């Protein structure tokens, strides 16, 4: 399994389903864990519950109380303090099972064991190979389910299919005893989440469509003075939805500053801070020496819903006529390619 870097403070518990009291037996042999402590984070009643275990030289052997089939995160203590270099390994915890987590690098780890986890290991290796071969992942998952309709672990991977309709079609390929078994509630949660996300993205596509007028708004700038988006009419404006807590937002600042200087005067950037305190916002602007315009988006503001923002960073290019030109979600090289196309002439 390839490592997934996560923000521990914002773990999603939406897929914590199927109440079933029990324990999970865990054996870990992970040399990247430098200390003798590992923290297991479980989800109980929608809340993150950390439990600390001790071992030696990356080897741990313990039993974890687990009330439901739900995500479990094994992390070095530093991860809880925001250390992005700390080890983070994720599994789907299944009460009553035994799991072995092994790793020789931070980037990759194996999940195996008897019962459920043997099937998981088989599906996981399939996923890894599909990534290497450049295959369409939803299609690869569907093909695996069709070939292994009795593998309970298929349901976990079904949750990776973003299209709820295709997810449901693949689910129908499972044997009835698996589809209606102990993972049924987990699947229902995954399906509901995928459906809600698809609806949100469809709404975003409508509100962010090129050619639509960019919704006007007024927010206070760093001097506490109101700044109205329409006051910038007549020039290209890039709305940068970001936050000091967003690692990818921060990662993109150096190149943004390069392009701001490269095409000085040809466009303006309006940074819209999201989900920060006033102090954290100001400190971040100062720390990263961001030379463009900034406004603070209060919790009472409707800007995020007006633009149907689904992720961070989101950059929306607004033309001189006040209409949306393009929306880029995430730190995507396409954004800079577009800037070159617009301003290099």
Backbone as numpy.savetxt, mean C-alpha at the origin, in Angstrom:
# Nx Ny Nz CAx CAy CAz Cx Cy Cz
8.76 -15.93 -1.14 7.91 -14.74 -1.14 8.79 -13.50 -1.14
8.49 -12.59 -2.06 9.24 -11.34 -2.07 8.76 -10.46 -0.94
9.71 -9.77 -0.34 9.37 -8.93 0.79 8.49 -7.76 0.39
7.51 -7.44 1.24 6.64 -6.29 1.04 6.94 -5.28 2.13
7.38 -4.06 1.77 7.64 -3.03 2.75 6.33 -2.37 3.15
6.07 -2.27 4.45 4.79 -1.75 4.93 4.99 -0.66 5.96
4.03 0.23 6.03 3.99 1.21 7.11 3.28 0.55 8.28
4.01 0.16 9.31 3.45 -0.60 10.41 2.32 0.14 11.10
2.36 1.46 11.07 1.32 2.22 11.76 0.02 2.30 10.98
0.02 1.79 9.75 -1.21 1.88 8.96 -1.59 0.54 8.35
-1.31 -0.56 9.10 -1.68 -1.87 8.61 -3.18 -1.98 8.49
-3.64 -2.59 7.40 -5.07 -2.70 7.16 -5.59 -3.99 7.77
-6.62 -3.88 8.61 -7.20 -5.04 9.26 -8.49 -5.48 8.60
-8.76 -4.95 7.42 -10.05 -5.20 6.77 -10.27 -6.67 6.46
-9.17 -7.43 6.30 -9.32 -8.83 5.94 -9.23 -9.76 7.14
-9.39 -9.23 8.33 -9.41 -10.05 9.53 -10.81 -10.65 9.65
-10.93 -11.91 9.33 -12.24 -12.53 9.24 -12.24 -13.91 9.89
-13.41 -14.47 9.98 -13.63 -15.84 10.40 -13.15 -16.08 11.84
-13.98 -15.70 12.80 -13.63 -15.90 14.20 -13.39 -17.37 14.48
-12.25 -17.69 15.07 -11.92 -19.08 15.38 -10.80 -19.08 16.39
-11.13 -19.35 17.64 -10.11 -19.35 18.69 -9.04 -20.39 18.37
-7.81 -20.08 18.69 -6.75 -21.04 18.46 -5.39 -20.43 18.62
-4.39 -21.22 18.30 -3.01 -20.78 18.40 -2.28 -21.14 17.12
-1.28 -20.34 16.81 -0.43 -20.58 15.65 0.97 -20.88 16.16
1.49 -22.04 15.79 2.85 -22.42 16.16 3.81 -21.87 15.11
4.81 -21.11 15.56 5.70 -20.41 14.64 7.15 -20.83 14.87
7.82 -21.16 13.78 9.26 -21.42 13.83 9.89 -20.48 12.80
10.89 -19.73 13.24 11.55 -18.79 12.35 13.05 -19.06 12.32
13.60 -19.03 11.11 15.04 -19.14 10.93 15.43 -18.07 9.92
15.64 -16.86 10.42 15.81 -15.69 9.56 17.08 -14.95 9.95
18.17 -15.23 9.27 19.45 -14.62 9.60 19.47 -13.10 9.46
18.62 -12.47 8.62 18.63 -11.01 8.57 18.20 -10.33 9.87
17.52 -11.06 10.75 17.14 -10.49 12.05 18.40 -10.42 12.90
18.84 -9.21 13.20 20.14 -9.02 13.84 20.12 -9.22 15.35
19.04 -8.81 16.01 18.99 -8.96 17.45 18.38 -10.28 17.86
18.09 -10.39 19.14 17.48 -11.61 19.67 16.01 -11.41 19.99
15.40 -10.41 19.34 14.00 -10.10 19.61 13.24 -9.96 18.31
12.05 -10.52 18.28 11.13 -10.33 17.16 9.77 -9.94 17.72
9.08 -9.05 17.03 7.76 -8.62 17.46 6.72 -9.17 16.48
5.75 -9.91 17.00 4.66 -10.41 16.18 3.47 -9.47 16.36
2.97 -8.93 15.26 1.83 -8.01 15.31 0.60 -8.74 14.76
-0.39 -8.92 15.61 -1.64 -9.53 15.20 -2.74 -8.48 15.23
-3.89 -8.83 14.67 -5.03 -7.92 14.64 -6.13 -8.50 15.52
-6.51 -7.76 16.56 -7.57 -8.19 17.47 -8.61 -7.08 17.54
-9.84 -7.41 17.14 -10.93 -6.43 17.13 -10.55 -5.16 16.38
-9.85 -5.35 15.27 -9.47 -4.22 14.44 -8.26 -3.44 14.94
-7.66 -3.89 16.05 -6.52 -3.18 16.63 -5.24 -4.01 16.49
-4.12 -3.33 16.29 -2.83 -4.00 16.22 -2.36 -4.36 17.62
-2.00 -5.62 17.81 -1.52 -6.08 19.11 -0.11 -6.66 18.94
0.91 -5.97 19.46 2.28 -6.48 19.33 2.63 -7.41 20.50
3.30 -8.50 20.19 3.78 -9.44 21.21 5.25 -9.72 20.92
6.08 -9.57 21.93 7.53 -9.72 21.75 7.99 -11.12 22.13
8.86 -11.70 21.30 9.43 -13.02 21.56 10.94 -12.93 21.43
11.62 -13.76 22.18 13.08 -13.78 22.15 13.58 -15.07 21.52
14.76 -14.98 20.93 15.38 -16.14 20.31 16.88 -15.93 20.29
17.54 -16.49 19.29 18.98 -16.34 19.21 19.41 -16.49 17.76
20.20 -15.52 17.30 20.79 -15.54 15.96 19.72 -15.76 14.88
18.61 -15.06 15.02 17.57 -15.13 14.01 16.66 -16.34 14.09
16.83 -17.16 15.11 16.00 -18.36 15.26 15.03 -18.17 16.41
13.75 -18.40 16.12 12.69 -18.20 17.11 11.72 -19.38 17.04
11.20 -19.74 18.19 10.24 -20.85 18.27 9.22 -20.47 19.32
7.98 -20.19 18.91 6.98 -19.73 19.87 5.57 -20.06 19.39
4.63 -19.89 20.29 3.21 -20.09 19.98 2.50 -18.75 20.12
1.72 -18.42 19.11 1.07 -17.13 19.04 -0.44 -17.29 19.18
-1.02 -16.57 20.14 -2.48 -16.58 20.27 -3.08 -15.90 19.04
-4.04 -16.55 18.44 -4.63 -16.03 17.22 -6.12 -16.32 17.24
-6.92 -15.25 17.24 -8.37 -15.40 17.35 -9.05 -15.60 16.00
-8.36 -15.31 14.92 -9.01 -15.38 13.61 -7.97 -15.55 12.53
-8.41 -15.95 11.36 -7.56 -15.95 10.18 -7.31 -14.49 9.81
-6.07 -14.05 9.91 -5.78 -12.64 9.71 -4.30 -12.43 9.42
-3.94 -11.27 8.88 -2.52 -10.97 8.64 -1.74 -10.97 9.95
-0.51 -11.47 9.89 0.42 -11.42 11.01 1.74 -10.87 10.45
2.35 -9.96 11.21 3.59 -9.32 10.78 4.67 -9.63 11.80
5.80 -10.15 11.32 6.96 -10.39 12.17 7.98 -9.31 11.85
8.32 -8.47 12.83 9.16 -7.31 12.56 10.24 -7.17 13.62
11.36 -6.59 13.21 12.36 -6.17 14.18 11.82 -4.96 14.94
12.16 -4.81 16.21 11.62 -3.69 17.00 11.78 -2.33 16.34
12.85 -2.14 15.58 13.10 -0.85 14.95 12.01 -0.46 13.97
11.31 -1.44 13.39 10.24 -1.14 12.44 9.13 -0.34 13.09
8.91 -0.57 14.38 7.87 0.15 15.10 8.25 1.60 15.35
9.53 1.90 15.20 10.01 3.28 15.38 10.27 3.96 14.04
9.82 3.32 12.97 9.94 3.93 11.65 11.22 3.62 10.91
12.01 2.66 11.39 13.25 2.28 10.72 12.91 1.49 9.46
13.15 2.08 8.28 12.80 1.44 7.02 13.77 0.33 6.64
14.86 0.19 7.37 15.81 -0.89 7.10 15.53 -2.12 7.96
14.58 -2.00 8.87 14.26 -3.13 9.75 13.53 -4.22 8.97
13.71 -5.45 9.42 13.07 -6.60 8.79 11.56 -6.57 9.03
10.81 -6.83 7.96 9.35 -6.97 8.06 8.95 -8.17 7.21
8.39 -9.20 7.85 7.89 -10.36 7.13 6.40 -10.52 7.43
5.63 -10.82 6.40 4.18 -10.92 6.55 3.70 -12.31 6.16
2.75 -12.84 6.93 2.09 -14.09 6.56 0.60 -13.93 6.81
-0.17 -14.88 6.34 -1.56 -14.98 6.74 -1.61 -16.00 7.87
-1.98 -15.53 9.07 -2.02 -16.41 10.23 -3.29 -17.25 10.24
-3.13 -18.55 10.42 -4.27 -19.47 10.45 -4.25 -20.23 11.77
-5.25 -20.02 12.64 -5.29 -20.71 13.93 -5.26 -22.22 13.76
-4.52 -22.87 14.66 -4.45 -24.32 14.65 -3.41 -24.91 13.72
-2.66 -24.05 13.03 -1.66 -24.53 12.07 -0.25 -24.30 12.60
0.72 -24.87 11.87 2.14 -24.68 12.17 2.80 -24.05 10.96
3.59 -23.01 11.18 4.24 -22.32 10.06 5.73 -22.17 10.32
6.50 -22.28 9.25 7.94 -22.05 9.29 8.27 -20.89 8.37
8.94 -19.87 8.90 9.37 -18.72 8.11 10.89 -18.73 8.06
11.44 -18.79 6.87 12.90 -18.84 6.75 13.37 -17.80 5.74
14.54 -17.22 6.03 15.06 -16.17 5.15 16.56 -16.03 5.33
17.24 -15.74 4.23 18.67 -15.42 4.28 18.92 -13.99 3.81
17.87 -13.32 3.31 17.99 -11.92 2.91 16.78 -11.16 3.43
16.87 -9.82 3.44 15.75 -8.99 3.85 14.66 -8.97 2.80
15.03 -9.20 1.55 14.10 -9.00 0.44 13.23 -10.22 0.14
13.65 -11.41 0.56 12.92 -12.61 0.20 12.86 -13.57 1.38
11.71 -14.22 1.53 11.56 -15.22 2.60 10.61 -16.31 2.14
10.74 -17.49 2.77 9.88 -18.63 2.45 8.94 -18.90 3.60
7.70 -19.23 3.25 6.68 -19.62 4.23 6.26 -21.04 3.90
6.41 -21.95 4.86 6.14 -23.37 4.59 5.61 -24.02 5.86
5.37 -25.30 5.80 4.87 -26.03 6.95 3.91 -27.12 6.52
3.38 -27.86 7.47 2.38 -28.86 7.12 1.01 -28.21 6.90
0.05 -28.98 6.44 -1.31 -28.48 6.33 -1.44 -27.30 5.39
-2.10 -26.26 5.85 -2.37 -25.08 5.03 -1.10 -24.49 4.42
-0.04 -24.40 5.19 1.16 -23.71 4.72 1.93 -24.48 3.66
1.71 -25.79 3.55 2.31 -26.53 2.45 1.67 -26.08 1.14
0.36 -25.94 1.15 -0.33 -25.44 -0.04 0.02 -24.00 -0.33
0.22 -23.21 0.72 0.61 -21.81 0.54 1.97 -21.73 -0.14
2.90 -22.56 0.30 4.25 -22.53 -0.26 4.22 -22.84 -1.76
3.39 -23.80 -2.14 3.25 -24.16 -3.54 2.72 -22.99 -4.36
1.68 -22.33 -3.84 1.09 -21.19 -4.54 2.05 -20.01 -4.59
2.80 -19.83 -3.53 3.73 -18.70 -3.46 4.86 -18.85 -4.47
5.37 -20.07 -4.63 6.41 -20.31 -5.63 5.88 -20.06 -7.04
4.61 -20.40 -7.25 3.99 -20.12 -8.54 3.98 -18.62 -8.81
3.59 -17.84 -7.79 3.52 -16.39 -7.93 4.90 -15.80 -8.22
5.90 -16.30 -7.52 7.25 -15.80 -7.72 7.72 -16.06 -9.15
7.44 -17.25 -9.66 7.85 -17.58 -11.02 7.08 -16.76 -12.04
5.79 -16.51 -11.77 4.98 -15.70 -12.67 5.54 -14.29 -12.79
6.00 -13.74 -11.65 6.62 -12.41 -11.67 7.90 -12.43 -12.51
8.71 -13.46 -12.33 9.97 -13.57 -13.07 9.71 -13.67 -14.57
8.65 -14.40 -14.93 8.34 -14.63 -16.34 7.57 -13.47 -16.96
7.22 -12.47 -16.14 6.48 -11.33 -16.66 5.05 -11.66 -17.03
4.47 -12.65 -16.41 3.09 -13.05 -16.72 2.08 -12.08 -16.12
0.89 -12.09 -16.69 -0.21 -11.34 -16.11 -0.59 -12.02 -14.80
-0.43 -11.31 -13.67 -0.58 -11.94 -12.37 -2.01 -12.43 -12.10
-3.04 -11.61 -12.33 -4.41 -12.13 -12.12 -4.69 -13.39 -12.94
-4.18 -13.43 -14.18 -4.39 -14.62 -15.00 -3.64 -15.82 -14.44
-2.41 -15.58 -13.96 -1.62 -16.66 -13.38 -2.31 -17.23 -12.13
-2.88 -16.36 -11.31 -3.60 -16.81 -10.12 -4.81 -17.64 -10.52
-5.55 -17.17 -11.51 -6.74 -17.91 -11.98 -6.35 -19.28 -12.50
-5.26 -19.35 -13.26 -4.79 -20.64 -13.78 -4.38 -21.58 -12.65
-3.76 -21.03 -11.61 -3.37 -21.87 -10.47 -4.60 -22.42 -9.76
-5.59 -21.55 -9.53 -6.81 -21.99 -8.86 -7.49 -23.10 -9.66
-7.52 -22.94 -10.97 -8.15 -23.93 -11.83 -7.44 -25.27 -11.73
-6.09 -25.22 -11.61 -5.30 -26.45 -11.52 -5.26 -27.03 -10.12
-5.55 -26.19 -9.10 -5.50 -26.63 -7.70 -6.76 -26.20 -6.97
-7.92 -26.69 -7.36 -9.19 -26.24 -6.77 -9.39 -26.67 -5.32
-8.51 -27.55 -4.83 -8.63 -28.01 -3.45 -7.61 -27.35 -2.53
-6.88 -26.35 -3.02 -5.84 -25.68 -2.23 -6.45 -24.47 -1.53
-6.55 -24.53 -0.20 -7.13 -23.41 0.55 -6.35 -22.11 0.36
-5.03 -22.23 0.15 -4.19 -21.05 0.02 -4.55 -20.22 -1.21
-5.24 -20.85 -2.17 -5.65 -20.11 -3.36 -6.48 -18.89 -2.99
-7.26 -19.01 -1.91 -8.14 -17.91 -1.52 -7.34 -16.68 -1.11
-6.20 -16.89 -0.45 -5.35 -15.76 -0.08 -4.87 -15.03 -1.34
-4.45 -15.78 -2.35 -3.93 -15.15 -3.55 -5.04 -14.54 -4.41
-6.26 -15.04 -4.27 -7.38 -14.43 -4.97 -7.55 -12.96 -4.58
-7.18 -12.64 -3.33 -7.33 -11.27 -2.85 -6.39 -10.32 -3.57
-5.44 -10.84 -4.36 -4.50 -10.01 -5.12 -5.04 -9.66 -6.49
-6.21 -10.19 -6.86 -6.83 -9.84 -8.13 -7.64 -8.57 -7.92
-7.25 -7.46 -8.53 -7.92 -6.18 -8.25 -9.34 -6.07 -8.80
-9.62 -6.82 -9.87 -10.93 -6.76 -10.50 -11.89 -7.69 -9.75
-12.89 -7.15 -9.05 -13.78 -8.01 -8.26 -14.53 -9.05 -9.10
-14.85 -8.71 -10.34 -15.55 -9.67 -11.20 -14.66 -10.86 -11.53
-13.39 -10.58 -11.87 -12.45 -11.67 -12.17 -12.13 -12.46 -10.91
-12.10 -11.78 -9.76 -11.88 -12.48 -8.50 -12.99 -13.49 -8.25
-14.22 -13.06 -8.49 -15.36 -13.92 -8.26 -15.38 -15.10 -9.24
-14.98 -14.85 -10.48 -14.93 -15.93 -11.47 -13.90 -16.99 -11.06
-12.76 -16.55 -10.55 -11.73 -17.49 -10.10 -12.18 -18.25 -8.86
-12.88 -17.57 -7.97 -13.38 -18.20 -6.75 -14.34 -19.35 -7.08
-15.10 -19.18 -8.15 -16.08 -20.20 -8.55 -15.40 -21.48 -9.02
-14.08 -21.43 -9.29 -13.36 -22.61 -9.74 -12.97 -23.54 -8.59
-13.05 -23.04 -7.36 -12.68 -23.84 -6.20 -13.70 -24.94 -5.93
-13.24 -26.02 -5.33 -14.18 -27.06 -4.91 -15.10 -26.50 -3.84
-16.36 -26.92 -3.81 -17.33 -26.39 -2.84 -16.85 -26.47 -1.40
-16.18 -27.57 -1.03 -15.74 -27.70 0.37 -14.66 -26.70 0.73
-13.92 -26.21 -0.27 -12.91 -25.17 -0.02 -13.57 -23.79 -0.06
-14.38 -23.55 -1.08 -15.03 -22.25 -1.24 -15.94 -21.93 -0.05
-16.56 -22.95 0.51 -17.50 -22.74 1.63 -16.90 -23.13 2.97
-15.58 -23.32 3.00 -14.92 -23.75 4.22 -14.51 -22.61 5.13
-13.46 -22.82 5.88 -13.05 -21.86 6.92 -12.54 -20.53 6.37
-12.23 -20.48 5.05 -11.74 -19.23 4.46 -12.82 -18.43 3.75
-14.06 -18.88 3.85 -15.14 -18.20 3.13 -15.28 -16.74 3.57
-15.26 -16.50 4.88 -15.40 -15.13 5.38 -14.22 -14.27 4.97
-13.03 -14.87 4.93 -11.85 -14.13 4.48 -12.04 -13.69 3.04
-12.52 -14.59 2.20 -12.76 -14.24 0.81 -13.80 -13.13 0.69
-14.87 -13.25 1.45 -15.93 -12.24 1.37 -15.39 -10.86 1.74
-14.49 -10.80 2.72 -13.87 -9.53 3.09 -12.99 -8.99 1.97
-12.21 -9.89 1.34 -11.34 -9.48 0.23 -12.17 -8.99 -0.95
-13.24 -9.70 -1.23 -14.10 -9.31 -2.35 -14.75 -7.95 -2.11
-15.25 -7.75 -0.90 -15.88 -6.47 -0.56 -14.89 -5.32 -0.68
-13.66 -5.57 -0.24 -12.62 -4.54 -0.31 -12.28 -4.23 -1.77
-12.15 -5.27 -2.60 -11.84 -5.07 -4.01 -12.96 -4.31 -4.72
-14.19 -4.65 -4.37 -15.33 -3.98 -4.99 -15.37 -2.51 -4.62
-15.13 -2.22 -3.33 -15.12 -0.83 -2.87 -14.00 -0.04 -3.54
-12.82 -0.67 -3.68 -11.69 -0.01 -4.32 -11.97 0.27 -5.79
-12.57 -0.70 -6.47 -12.90 -0.52 -7.88 -13.89 0.63 -8.06
-14.86 0.73 -7.16 -15.84 1.81 -7.24 -15.18 3.16 -6.98
-14.24 3.18 -6.02 -13.53 4.42 -5.71 -12.67 4.86 -6.88
-12.02 3.91 -7.54 -11.18 4.24 -8.68 -12.01 4.73 -9.87
-13.19 4.14 -10.02 -14.08 4.60 -11.09 -14.54 6.04 -10.84
-14.81 6.34 -9.56 -15.20 7.70 -9.18 -14.04 8.67 -9.42
-12.82 8.21 -9.09 -11.64 9.05 -9.30 -11.44 9.33 -10.79
-11.65 8.31 -11.61 -11.48 8.49 -13.06 -12.44 9.54 -13.59
-13.63 9.57 -13.04 -14.61 10.56 -13.47 -14.19 11.98 -13.06
-13.74 12.11 -11.81 -13.41 13.43 -11.29 -12.06 13.96 -11.78
-11.17 13.03 -12.21 -9.83 13.43 -12.62 -9.65 13.36 -14.14
-10.71 13.21 -14.86 -10.61 13.04 -16.31 -10.02 14.28 -16.98
-9.10 14.09 -17.92 -8.53 15.23 -18.65 -9.62 16.05 -19.33
-9.48 17.37 -19.22 -10.45 18.26 -19.83 -11.48 18.80 -18.87
-11.60 18.16 -17.70 -12.54 18.66 -16.71 -11.96 19.87 -15.98
-12.79 20.83 -15.60 -12.29 21.94 -14.77 -11.79 21.42 -13.43
-10.62 21.85 -13.02 -10.10 21.45 -11.71 -10.91 22.15 -10.62
-11.48 21.42 -9.69 -12.27 22.06 -8.63 -11.46 23.13 -7.90
-12.04 24.30 -7.77 -11.33 25.39 -7.11 -11.36 25.18 -5.60
-10.39 25.72 -4.90 -10.35 25.63 -3.44 -9.48 26.75 -2.90
-9.65 27.02 -1.63 -8.84 28.01 -0.94 -8.33 27.40 0.35
-7.00 27.36 0.53 -6.37 26.85 1.74 -5.27 27.82 2.16
-4.90 27.77 3.42 -3.88 28.70 3.92 -2.47 28.23 3.57
-1.63 29.21 3.23 -0.24 28.89 2.89 0.64 28.93 4.14
1.95 28.87 3.94 2.89 28.83 5.06 2.85 30.10 5.91
2.40 31.19 5.34 2.28 32.45 6.09 0.91 32.60 6.73
0.07 31.55 6.58 -1.27 31.63 7.17 -2.24 32.43 6.34
-1.86 32.77 5.11 -2.71 33.56 4.24 -3.45 32.64 3.26
-4.70 32.96 2.95 -5.47 32.12 2.02 -4.90 32.17 0.61
-4.77 31.00 0.00 -4.30 30.91 -1.37 -5.36 30.15 -2.17
-5.87 30.78 -3.21 -6.93 30.20 -4.03 -6.33 29.62 -5.30
-6.70 28.37 -5.63 -6.14 27.73 -6.82 -6.37 28.58 -8.06
-7.55 29.15 -8.23 -7.86 29.92 -9.43 -7.01 31.19 -9.57
-6.34 31.58 -8.46 -5.47 32.76 -8.55 -4.22 32.46 -9.37
-3.97 31.16 -9.63 -2.80 30.76 -10.40 -3.15 30.53 -11.87
-4.39 30.85 -12.25 -4.84 30.66 -13.62 -3.91 31.40 -14.59
-3.67 30.79 -15.75 -2.79 31.41 -16.75 -1.45 30.70 -16.85
-1.16 29.78 -15.91 0.07 29.01 -15.97 -0.25 27.55 -15.64
0.65 26.66 -16.02 0.50 25.27 -15.61 0.74 25.15 -14.11
-0.10 24.38 -13.45 0.04 24.16 -12.00 0.00 22.66 -11.73
0.95 22.20 -10.96 0.97 20.79 -10.55 0.51 20.72 -9.11
-0.63 20.07 -8.89 -1.13 19.85 -7.53 -0.47 18.59 -7.00
0.33 18.74 -5.96 1.05 17.60 -5.38 0.44 17.25 -4.03
-0.34 16.17 -3.99 -0.95 15.70 -2.75 0.05 14.79 -2.05
0.50 15.20 -0.87 1.58 14.51 -0.19 1.41 14.58 1.31
2.33 13.93 2.05 2.36 14.02 3.51 3.74 13.65 4.00
4.12 14.17 5.15 5.46 13.89 5.69 5.62 12.42 6.06
4.51 11.71 6.25 4.49 10.31 6.63 4.64 9.39 5.42
4.56 9.95 4.21 4.53 9.17 2.98 5.94 9.01 2.42
6.50 7.80 2.55 7.87 7.56 2.12 8.10 7.82 0.64
7.15 7.42 -0.19 7.31 7.64 -1.64 7.21 9.12 -1.99
6.41 9.85 -1.24 6.34 11.30 -1.47 7.70 11.94 -1.24
8.31 11.59 -0.12 9.62 12.14 0.24 10.68 11.72 -0.77
10.60 10.46 -1.19 11.59 9.92 -2.13 11.59 10.69 -3.44
10.43 11.22 -3.82 10.34 11.91 -5.10 10.78 13.36 -5.09
10.99 13.94 -3.90 11.31 15.37 -3.83 12.58 15.78 -4.57
13.68 15.03 -4.48 14.90 15.47 -5.17 14.68 15.67 -6.68
14.02 14.73 -7.33 13.80 14.87 -8.77 12.79 15.97 -9.07
11.80 16.14 -8.19 10.85 17.23 -8.38 11.57 18.57 -8.33
12.51 18.70 -7.41 13.26 19.96 -7.30 14.13 20.19 -8.54
14.68 19.10 -9.09 15.48 19.22 -10.30 14.63 19.77 -11.45
13.43 19.24 -11.61 12.56 19.66 -12.71 11.97 21.04 -12.46
11.76 21.38 -11.21 11.26 22.72 -10.88 12.28 23.77 -11.29
13.56 23.42 -11.13 14.64 24.32 -11.53 14.86 24.27 -13.04
14.76 23.06 -13.61 14.99 22.87 -15.04 14.03 23.69 -15.89
12.77 23.72 -15.48 11.75 24.46 -16.24 11.22 25.64 -15.43
12.12 26.33 -14.78 11.74 27.47 -13.93 10.89 28.47 -14.70
9.76 28.83 -14.09 8.88 29.81 -14.69 7.85 29.25 -15.65
8.02 27.98 -16.06 7.09 27.38 -17.01 5.91 26.69 -16.33
6.06 26.39 -15.06 4.96 25.81 -14.29 5.17 26.10 -12.81
4.10 25.95 -12.05 4.17 26.11 -10.60 3.74 24.80 -9.94
4.29 24.52 -8.80 3.86 23.37 -8.00 3.14 23.90 -6.78
1.99 23.33 -6.50 1.25 23.66 -5.28 1.17 22.40 -4.44
2.00 22.34 -3.40 1.99 21.20 -2.50 0.79 21.26 -1.57
0.02 20.19 -1.52 -1.16 20.12 -0.66 -0.92 19.06 0.39
-0.62 19.48 1.59 -0.29 18.54 2.66 -1.55 17.80 3.10
-1.40 16.51 3.37 -2.55 15.68 3.76 -2.22 14.84 4.99
-3.11 14.88 5.96 -3.03 14.02 7.15 -1.81 14.28 8.02
-1.37 15.51 8.07 -0.28 15.92 8.95 -0.81 16.94 9.96
-0.09 17.09 11.06 -0.36 18.23 11.93 0.28 19.45 11.28
-0.15 20.63 11.70 0.42 21.86 11.15 1.93 21.89 11.34
2.38 21.47 12.51 3.83 21.51 12.81 4.60 20.52 11.93
4.09 19.30 11.80 4.79 18.31 10.98 4.87 18.77 9.53
3.81 19.40 9.06 3.81 19.93 7.69 4.91 20.97 7.52
4.92 21.96 8.43 5.92 23.02 8.33 7.34 22.48 8.47
7.54 21.56 9.40 8.86 20.98 9.61 9.34 20.23 8.37
8.41 19.51 7.72 8.79 18.73 6.53 9.17 19.64 5.38
8.41 20.71 5.17 8.72 21.66 4.10 10.12 22.25 4.32
10.41 22.59 5.57 11.71 23.18 5.90 12.83 22.15 5.76
12.61 20.95 6.29 13.63 19.91 6.28 14.05 19.55 4.86
13.06 19.41 3.97 13.35 18.97 2.60 13.57 20.13 1.64
13.52 21.36 2.18 13.82 22.56 1.40 13.02 22.60 0.10
11.72 22.56 0.25 10.83 22.54 -0.91 10.52 23.97 -1.34
10.97 24.38 -2.52 10.93 25.80 -2.89 9.62 26.28 -3.51
8.65 25.40 -3.69 7.41 25.81 -4.36 6.33 26.23 -3.37
5.14 26.51 -3.87 4.02 26.94 -3.02 3.48 25.76 -2.21
2.99 26.08 -1.01 2.45 25.04 -0.13 1.19 25.54 0.56
0.23 24.63 0.73 -0.96 24.93 1.52 -1.24 23.76 2.44
-1.92 24.08 3.53 -2.25 23.06 4.54 -3.70 22.63 4.38
-3.90 21.35 4.16 -5.23 20.80 3.93 -5.82 20.35 5.27
-6.71 21.13 5.83 -7.31 20.80 7.12 -8.27 19.62 6.98
-8.59 19.02 8.10 -9.49 17.86 8.09 -10.91 18.28 7.70
-11.21 19.55 7.85 -12.55 20.03 7.47 -12.65 20.28 5.97
-11.53 20.32 5.29 -11.51 20.58 3.85 -12.13 19.42 3.06
-12.70 19.74 1.92 -13.27 18.71 1.04 -12.39 18.47 -0.19
-11.17 19.00 -0.19 -10.31 18.90 -1.37 -10.04 17.45 -1.77
-9.75 16.58 -0.80 -9.44 15.19 -1.13 -10.62 14.50 -1.80
-11.82 14.73 -1.29 -13.00 14.11 -1.89 -13.36 14.78 -3.21
-13.15 16.09 -3.31 -13.45 16.80 -4.56 -12.61 16.25 -5.72
-11.37 15.85 -5.41 -10.49 15.30 -6.44 -10.44 13.77 -6.41
-11.19 13.16 -5.46 -11.24 11.69 -5.35 -9.85 11.08 -5.24
-9.03 11.63 -4.34 -7.66 11.14 -4.17 -7.67 9.75 -3.54
-6.98 8.80 -4.19 -6.98 7.41 -3.74 -5.65 6.95 -3.17
-4.59 7.69 -3.41 -3.28 7.27 -2.92 -2.31 8.43 -2.92
-1.15 8.20 -2.30 -0.15 9.25 -2.18 1.22 8.72 -2.62
2.00 9.56 -3.31 1.60 10.89 -3.78 0.67 10.80 -4.99
-0.15 11.81 -5.17 -0.93 11.99 -6.40 -0.59 13.37 -6.94
-0.23 13.41 -8.22 0.10 14.67 -8.87 -0.91 14.92 -9.99
-1.56 16.05 -9.94 -2.54 16.42 -10.96 -2.04 17.67 -11.67
-1.83 17.55 -12.98 -1.37 18.68 -13.78 -2.59 19.45 -14.27
-2.63 20.73 -13.95 -3.73 21.61 -14.35 -3.19 22.60 -15.37
-3.89 22.74 -16.49 -3.44 23.63 -17.56 -3.70 25.09 -17.25
-3.18 25.99 -18.08 -3.38 27.43 -17.88 -4.86 27.83 -17.90
-5.69 27.00 -18.54 -7.13 27.29 -18.60 -7.89 26.75 -17.40
-7.15 26.17 -16.44 -7.80 25.66 -15.23 -8.40 24.27 -15.38
-8.09 23.60 -16.50 -8.63 22.26 -16.72 -7.55 21.19 -16.49
-8.01 20.01 -16.05 -7.09 18.92 -15.75 -6.45 18.39 -17.03
-5.13 18.25 -17.00 -4.38 17.71 -18.13 -4.10 16.22 -17.93
-3.62 15.87 -16.74 -3.23 14.49 -16.47 -3.12 14.27 -14.97
-3.43 13.04 -14.53 -3.26 12.64 -13.13 -2.28 11.49 -13.06
-1.29 11.60 -12.18 -0.29 10.55 -11.97 -0.34 10.13 -10.51
-0.61 8.85 -10.26 -0.66 8.34 -8.89 0.62 7.55 -8.61
1.26 7.85 -7.49 2.50 7.17 -7.15 3.71 7.89 -7.71
4.88 7.42 -7.34 6.12 8.03 -7.84 6.46 7.34 -9.16
5.97 7.90 -10.25 6.02 7.27 -11.57 6.89 8.09 -12.52
7.88 7.45 -13.18 8.72 8.16 -14.15 7.91 8.83 -15.26
6.70 8.35 -15.50 5.84 8.92 -16.53 5.58 10.41 -16.28
5.57 10.79 -15.01 5.32 12.18 -14.65 6.39 13.09 -15.25
7.65 12.68 -15.13 8.75 13.52 -15.62 8.84 13.47 -17.15
8.47 12.34 -17.73 8.41 12.25 -19.19 7.38 13.25 -19.72
6.25 13.34 -19.03 5.20 14.27 -19.44 5.66 15.72 -19.30
6.39 16.02 -18.24 6.91 17.39 -18.07 7.86 17.75 -19.21
8.70 16.81 -19.60 9.61 17.07 -20.71 8.83 17.33 -22.00
7.76 16.54 -22.20 6.95 16.72 -23.41 6.27 18.09 -23.42
5.85 18.55 -22.25 5.12 19.82 -22.17 6.03 21.03 -22.26
7.23 20.94 -21.65 8.02 22.17 -21.44 9.39 22.20 -22.13
9.80 21.15 -22.79 11.14 21.15 -23.39 11.19 21.91 -24.71
10.03 22.22 -25.28 10.00 22.92 -26.58 10.31 24.41 -26.40
